[in-house]
Amino acid sequence: MKTKNLNRLIWVSSALIIAALACQGTKSAPSTPTNPPLPPPTSVPPQATSAPVQNSDVPAVLPLKALDTEGDVDSSSMASAKGVSGGDVFAQGLFERPFNANTMDTYFPYTDIVQIKGYKDDTWGYLEITLSGTDKTGKLPAQYAAEFDLNKVGRGEYLIRASNPSSTSWTTQGVQAWKDTDRDVGGVVAMMADAKPDGGDGYETLVFDQGKGDTPDGAWVRISPNDPKTVQFAFKLSMLGNPSSFAMGAWAGENIDPSKFDYNDHMTHAQAGDPNQGYPQVYPIKDLAKIDNTCRLAVGFVPTTNVPGLCGTPQIQHSGGGQCPPGKTYSCSNGMAAMVSCGCK
């Protein structure tokens, strides 16, 4: 009996061992992933920024020949004397004021225009402004502008302004253009100082802003690759309405305010002051300082009539510090300083 029970125990034990070995043999080995996950990044990469808009139509080199060119008074020779040799006629909107206000003891060569040139081809117009000099670092840290009289009557329609140009490559950075939509630039008599200055809103409509506008490649600026004292403008004629010809003048100044055109319609001569020492009633310059402009070039046409503001237009000199049309005399009142009034009378 004991032997029979022992045999049964041995048989059961053997069966259990065999079953266990069979299960162990059929168990699959754990699989190893073929592409283990990467550890999380230690920092988040910066967000990609969109590239600046690239204008498709970039101006090339200026035409070989200027259609018109004109010199302007270089006031560097008179700077130490705190005066100018000419070029400033407030009554006619001509200013030669590359000095600080009131004392005129600081001269700013980068606001003193000495020459301008005008060019045009079928697509582009160009203005080249040469200054007397740069600042001490070789820069032109001011504002420069082109003003356009499309109808050739002395009353401007467009103003293109560039602020602090520094690149020798064409760029729209810092370049803006305005239009006088309501036609109040020039006041009562274009170019001439109005008897009662009240002005208007000047060039009030911004039509181009550093590559934005109806003509996104409409206006460009650069420093001449050949002369650090020269600013070059390029502008799409289509932005101006595709004029075949136009009168164009230049400006340089610390703050060329489009809303203050024409300047001599927004302030009196006494308020503006004057850089000519020969006219003590209004000398020195006051509210209108650190600014220079020029007469206007004839671009694409030969003038056959008297165009106000155009270079070469005959002017009549009168005593008293100004130029006036025939039959008018430039004079200043002799009242109290606050009541001084100068102009063509």
C-alpha positions in Angstrom: 0.0 0.0 0.0 2.8 2.4 0.9 4.6 1.4 -2.2 1.6 2.1 -4.4 1.1 5.5 -2.9 4.8 6.4 -3.3 4.7 5.5 -7.0 1.6 7.7 -7.5 3.4 10.6 -5.8 6.5 10.2 -7.9 4.3 10.1 -11.1 2.4 13.3 -10.1 5.6 15.2 -9.2 7.2 14.2 -12.5 4.1 15.4 -14.5 4.2 18.7 -12.7 7.9 19.2 -13.4 7.4 18.3 -17.1 4.5 20.8 -17.4 6.5 23.5 -15.7 9.4 23.0 -18.0 7.1 23.0 -21.0 5.5 26.4 -20.0 8.9 27.9 -19.4 10.2 26.8 -22.8 7.3 28.4 -24.7 7.5 31.8 -23.0 8.7 34.4 -25.5 11.6 36.7 -24.8 10.7 40.4 -24.2 11.0 42.4 -27.5 13.4 45.4 -27.8 12.0 48.4 -29.6 13.7 49.2 -32.8 13.3 53.0 -32.5 13.5 54.0 -28.9 11.8 57.4 -28.1 14.2 60.4 -28.0 14.5 62.2 -24.7 12.5 65.5 -24.4 14.4 68.6 -25.5 16.0 70.6 -22.8 14.8 73.9 -24.3 12.0 75.0 -26.6 13.4 76.2 -30.0 12.5 79.9 -30.8 9.5 80.5 -32.9 10.4 81.2 -36.6 9.8 84.8 -37.6 8.4 85.6 -41.0 10.9 87.1 -43.5 10.4 90.8 -44.3 8.4 91.5 -47.4 10.8 91.7 -50.4 9.7 94.2 -53.0 10.0 92.8 -56.5 10.9 95.9 -58.4 14.1 97.5 -57.1 15.6 100.5 -58.8 18.9 100.0 -60.6 21.7 102.6 -61.2 20.8 106.2 -62.0 20.6 107.2 -65.7 24.0 108.4 -67.0 22.8 111.9 -67.7 20.9 114.2 -65.4 18.0 116.0 -67.0 18.6 119.1 -64.8 21.1 120.1 -62.1 21.4 123.1 -59.8 23.8 124.3 -57.1 22.7 125.7 -53.7 24.4 128.0 -51.3 27.1 126.3 -49.2 26.9 128.0 -45.8 30.0 126.4 -44.4 32.2 129.4 -45.3 29.9 131.7 -43.2 29.3 129.4 -40.3 31.8 131.0 -38.0 30.2 134.4 -38.7 26.8 133.0 -37.8 25.2 134.0 -41.1 24.6 133.1 -44.7 25.7 134.6 -48.0 22.3 134.2 -49.6 19.7 131.6 -50.5 17.2 132.5 -47.8 14.1 134.4 -49.0 11.3 133.7 -46.5 8.6 135.5 -48.6 9.2 133.0 -51.5 9.7 129.9 -49.4 13.4 129.6 -49.9 15.4 128.6 -46.8 19.1 128.5 -46.0 19.2 127.6 -42.3 21.6 124.8 -41.4 22.1 126.2 -37.9 20.6 125.9 -34.5 17.9 128.4 -33.4 18.5 131.8 -31.7 22.3 131.7 -31.4 23.3 130.2 -34.7 26.5 129.1 -33.1 26.3 125.4 -34.3 26.4 124.6 -38.0 25.1 121.3 -39.3 26.8 120.4 -42.6 24.5 117.4 -43.1 21.5 119.7 -43.4 23.2 122.1 -45.9 22.4 121.2 -49.5 25.0 122.3 -52.0 23.8 120.6 -55.2 20.8 118.6 -56.6 20.3 116.6 -59.8 17.2 115.2 -61.3 16.8 112.1 -63.5 14.0 110.1 -65.2 13.5 107.1 -67.3 10.3 105.3 -68.4 9.6 103.8 -65.0 11.6 105.7 -62.3 12.4 109.2 -61.3 15.5 110.0 -59.3 16.7 112.9 -57.1 20.3 113.2 -56.0 21.0 115.6 -53.0 24.6 116.4 -52.2 25.3 117.9 -48.7 28.1 120.1 -47.6 29.3 117.3 -45.3 28.5 114.5 -42.9 28.5 114.5 -39.1 31.6 113.6 -37.2 31.0 109.9 -37.6 30.6 110.1 -41.3 26.8 109.7 -41.2 23.8 111.8 -42.4 21.6 111.8 -39.3 18.7 114.0 -40.6 15.7 113.9 -42.9 15.8 114.5 -46.6 12.9 115.0 -49.0 11.8 115.5 -52.5 8.9 117.8 -53.3 6.9 117.6 -56.5 5.0 120.2 -58.5 3.3 118.1 -61.2 1.2 120.9 -62.7 4.2 123.3 -62.7 2.2 126.1 -61.0 4.3 126.3 -57.8 1.9 124.3 -55.7 3.3 121.0 -54.6 1.3 117.7 -54.8 3.6 115.1 -53.3 6.4 114.9 -50.7 8.7 111.9 -50.3 10.8 111.9 -47.1 13.6 109.6 -45.9 14.8 109.6 -42.3 18.4 108.9 -41.3 19.5 107.0 -44.5 22.6 104.9 -43.9 22.7 102.1 -46.4 24.5 102.3 -49.8 22.0 99.7 -51.1 18.5 100.7 -52.1 16.0 100.4 -49.2 12.5 101.5 -48.3 13.4 101.7 -44.6 12.6 105.1 -43.2 11.0 106.2 -46.5 7.5 107.7 -46.6 5.4 109.6 -49.1 2.5 112.0 -48.7 0.0 113.5 -51.1 -1.9 116.8 -50.7 -5.3 115.5 -51.4 -7.3 118.6 -50.4 -5.0 121.0 -52.4 -4.1 123.5 -49.6 -0.3 123.4 -49.9 0.8 126.8 -50.9 -2.0 128.7 -49.2 -3.6 131.6 -51.0 -0.7 132.3 -53.4 1.6 129.3 -54.2 5.2 129.8 -52.9 4.5 133.3 -51.6 4.0 133.9 -47.9 0.4 134.7 -47.1 -0.4 138.0 -45.5 -2.2 136.2 -42.7 -0.6 132.8 -42.1 -3.0 130.2 -41.1 -1.9 127.4 -43.5 -3.7 124.2 -43.8 -2.9 120.5 -43.1 -0.1 120.4 -45.7 0.6 117.0 -47.2 -2.0 115.1 -45.2 -2.4 111.7 -46.9 0.2 109.1 -46.3 0.4 107.0 -49.6 3.6 105.1 -48.9 5.1 103.9 -45.7 8.3 101.9 -45.9 7.1 99.4 -48.4 3.4 99.5 -47.7 0.8 101.3 -49.8 -0.9 101.0 -53.1 2.5 101.1 -54.7 4.6 99.0 -52.3 7.8 99.5 -54.2 7.1 103.2 -54.8 10.0 105.0 -53.1 13.5 104.1 -52.2 16.6 105.8 -50.7 20.3 105.1 -50.4 23.6 106.8 -49.7 25.5 107.1 -52.9 28.1 104.3 -53.2 30.5 106.8 -54.5 30.0 109.7 -52.0 29.0 109.5 -48.4 27.7 113.1 -48.5 25.1 112.3 -51.2 21.6 111.0 -50.8 19.8 109.4 -53.7 16.0 108.9 -54.0 14.3 106.6 -56.5 10.5 106.7 -57.0 8.0 104.9 -59.2 6.5 107.4 -61.6 3.3 105.4 -61.3 3.0 106.4 -57.6 2.8 110.0 -58.8 0.3 109.3 -61.5 2.8 108.7 -64.3 3.7 112.3 -65.1 5.8 112.8 -68.2 7.4 115.8 -66.6 7.5 117.6 -63.3 9.2 120.3 -61.2 11.1 118.8 -58.2 12.8 120.4 -55.3 14.9 119.1 -52.4 14.8 119.5 -48.6 17.2 118.7 -45.8 16.5 119.2 -42.1 16.2 117.8 -38.6 12.4 117.6 -38.8 10.7 118.0 -42.1 7.0 118.2 -41.1 4.6 117.3 -44.0 1.8 119.1 -42.2 3.6 122.4 -42.2 3.8 123.0 -45.9 4.3 125.6 -47.1 6.2 126.7 -44.0 5.9 130.4 -44.8 2.1 130.0 -44.7 2.2 128.6 -41.2 4.3 131.2 -39.4 5.3 134.8 -39.8 8.7 135.9 -40.8 9.3 137.3 -37.3 8.4 133.9 -35.8 10.7 132.1 -38.3 13.5 134.5 -37.9 16.2 135.1 -40.6 19.8 134.1 -41.1 20.8 137.4 -42.7 22.5 139.7 -40.3 21.6 142.7 -42.5 18.0 142.5 -41.3 18.2 142.9 -37.5 14.4 143.1 -37.3 14.2 139.4 -37.9 17.7 138.1 -37.3 18.6 135.4 -36.1 16.7 132.3 -37.1 14.1 131.2 -34.5 11.2 128.8 -35.0 12.4 127.7 -38.4 15.9 126.3 -37.9 18.1 123.3 -38.9 16.5 123.2 -42.4 17.5 123.9 -46.0 15.7 123.7 -49.3 16.3 124.4 -53.0 14.6 125.8 -56.0 13.0 123.2 -58.2 14.5 121.3 -61.1 12.7 121.0 -64.5 12.6 117.3 -65.1 11.4 116.2 -68.5 10.5 119.6 -69.8 11.9 122.9 -71.0 10.1 125.8 -69.3 8.5 128.3 -71.6 6.7 130.3 -69.0 7.4 131.6 -65.5 7.0 128.6 -63.2 7.0 129.7 -59.5 9.9 128.1 -57.5 11.6 126.8 -60.6 15.4 127.2 -60.7 16.3 129.9 -63.2 13.0 131.8 -62.8 13.9 135.5 -62.9 13.7 137.0 -59.4 13.6 140.7 -58.5 15.7 141.8 -55.6 14.4 144.5 -53.3 15.9 146.2 -50.3 14.7 144.8 -47.0 15.8 141.2 -47.3 13.5 139.6 -49.8 12.4 139.0 -53.4 9.0 139.9 -54.7 7.0 140.0 -57.9 6.9 143.3 -59.9 4.9 145.9 -58.1 5.5 144.5 -54.7 8.1 145.6 -52.2 9.6 143.4 -49.5 9.6 145.2 -46.1 9.3 144.7 -42.4 7.2 146.7 -39.9 9.1 148.7 -37.3 6.9 148.0 -34.4 7.7 146.0 -31.3 9.6 142.8 -31.9 6.6 140.7 -31.3 4.7 142.6 -34.0 7.4 142.5 -36.7 5.9 141.4 -39.9 7.9 141.0 -43.1 6.8 140.1 -46.6 5.9 141.4 -50.1 3.6 144.4 -49.7 
